[in-house]
Amino acid sequence: MKKEDFFGDSAETAVKKARNMGAEMAEAYICSSKELNIDVREGRVETLKFAEDRGLGLRVITGSRAGFSFSTDLSPRGVEEAVGQAMANCAKTAGDPCNVLPCPDPVYPQLDIYDPEIRGAAVEQKIGLAKVMEESARAYDPRIRTIESSTYQDGEMLVTVLNSLGVKLTYRGAYCGIYITLAAGDGDSSQTGFALDFSLKYGKLNPERVGREAARRAVQMLGAGPVTTRKVTVVLDPYVAAGFLSLVGPALTGEAVQKGRSLFAGKIGKAVASKIVSIVDDGAMTGGIASAPFDGEGVATSRNVLVENGILKKYLHNTYTAAKDGVKSTGNGVRGSFKSTPEVGCTNFFIANGSMPVQDLIREVKKGLYITEVMGMHTANPISGDFSVGVAGLLIENGEYTRPVRGMAMGGNFVELLEKVDAVGNDLKFFGGRGSPTLRIAEMTVSGQ
């Protein structure tokens, strides 16, 4: 029996048993996942790890009370025990009329998210990608002293969602990626660099480019030191901008708004960013690492424009938070695994591409700082949007990069930062499921010595 059929039968059995035991609604979520990690150092394999996991997550709803359980045992006995546990848990929870399950959507996106070459490529080939990445980094500049890690990673998953309202769905997906961290040195100066590339297609990975990019990032910062405090135009590298964006992802969920934990609460229809900034979450994006035809509870994924030309348009929802707000789920019921219920989360989350070539964006800057690295992002407040972080990067004078600087600090509020954006580059880049083009901020105070 094919795994897809086995999962479908197991899910159907679980839902039927739950209904027979008195559940008004029931949902079975079955996921099988595999992950491979290969670390290379000095041309030799340092670690090679393969992990596999599979199991069932079961939700039941009776009298507006919801219960959940999970099991790694998909045998008839294992499924029956999971159903019994979910029903027992359901009896102990408080009722909530927003505890509902979704009905089938009329259409689901057709996505190319499984490349058989990822599984078909030999482990030796994958090791070779990590080695080439390391070699390319060393060949870029003799000042590359240490390769801290050169890593290949891939994973695949088979997901089935079936509920008592008619949802019966399955998809298979896979991804692959490479990333490298290293250090360059010149005299007493030592700087780190990194680069990564994740894709749904094995053949699109480019280890030479990734190795060179990490080396370039390290070498360009050699000799960096602090400068005096100043008000300057600030340009955010795509990686840095995507990092800031990750701070506000949770605040754009209906769950955060309903719990009073969002700086965007009550701002639908109001300006929350510059007119040239749009923020999108797209679970059905072509080539997106987080793309899937449906979310963790069987709702079709789609493109959701959250901020359009600076105006807040909507929040992200799963079925529960959508019911609470009287709207439709946006297809953002995200599960970490079969062991958890579908929480509201981002998929392919990004600031939309702009139209300005980055060279022109930089050329217009008289005095500025191009920020390539931020330290302490985890200390930012995701509820208020306030941040105070260390920064490093390149000074810009009369439209040209001059010298590297570090030991600087920058503080403010993320919404205020978005409101000051006066140029958006045409170089949208993704770092996993988060992405951004280069952003230029009209003026900010950067603290130094």
Buried (B, 14 or more C-beta within 10 A) or exposed (E): EEBBEBBBBBBBBBBBBBBEBEBBBBBBBBBBBBBBBBBBBEEEEEEBEEEEBBBBBBBBBBEBBBBBBBBEEBEEEBBBBBBBBBBEBBEEBEEBEBBBBBEBBEEBBEBEBBBEEBBEBEEEEBBBBBBBBBBBBBEBBEBBEBBBBBBBBBBBBBBBBBBBBEBBBBBBBBBBBBBBBBBBBBEEBBBBBBBBBBBBBBEEBBBBBBBBBBBBBBBBBBBBEBBEEBEBBBBBBBBBBBBBBBBBBBBBBBBBBBEEBBBBBEBEEEBBBBEBBBBBBBBBBEBBBBBBBBBBBBBBBBBBBBBBBBBBBBBBBBBBBBBBBEEEBBBBBBBEBBBBBBBBBBBBBBBBBBEBEBEEBBEBBEEBBBBBBBEEBEEBEBBBBBBEBBBBBBBBEEBEBEEBBBBBBBEBBBBEBBBBBBBBBBBBBBBBBBBBBBBBBEEBEBBBE
